[in-house]
Amino acid sequence: MWIFRWIIIFIFIVLIIWFAIENADQKVTIKLFKYVFTDVPLVLVMFESFILGVIVWFLSLIHI
């Protein structure tokens, strides 16, 4: 069963890398309240969104 888990993880990582490479040249503009960030790589925005989601998920596991 552990081999099945590692195969799924490997496939997931390969898909993420492939998606990041396909979107590497795309730039986006981010408007955050009164700040505007132009020409931000889409890969960076996606990665930061993922990390923020992981942090929020982790914090939701902590029972106060």
N, C-alpha and C positions, 0 to 999 in steps of 0.2 A: 504494500500500500504506500510505503514511503516513496517508492520510485514513481508511482503515479502522481504524487504530490509534486515532486521535483520536475517532472515533465510538464505539468500544468504551469508551474511557476516559470520555467524556462520559456514556454510558449508566450506567456503573458509579458515577460520582459522583452522578448524579441519583438512582439507587436508594439510595445511602447517605444522601443528604439526606432523601429521602422516608421511609426507615426511621427516621431520627433524629427527624423531625417527628412521626411516628406514635407514638413512644415518649417524647416529651418530657415528658409529665405523669406518667410512672410513676416511682415512688421505690422504692429497694431498701435493704436493710440488709446491711452488709458486716461480717463477723466476721473479724478478722485477729489471730490468736493471742489475746491478752487484750484487744485493743482492739475496740470495737464502734462502727461509724459508721452512724447511722440517717438515713433520708430523703435518701439520695444519689441524684441523678438517674441513671436507667439509661443515658442517653446518655453521661454522663461516664464511667461504668464501662466502657461499650463502647469509647469512644475511648481511654481509658487502657490497656485490654487490647490494643487494636490497636497503639498506640505501643510498648508493652512487647514485643509479638510482633515488630515491625519491628526493634527494638533487638537482641533475641535472634537474629533471622535475620541481621542485619548482623554481629554478633559471631561467628556461626558461619561466616561467610565468611572471616574473618581466620585465616590459617594461622600458627600459632605454631611 
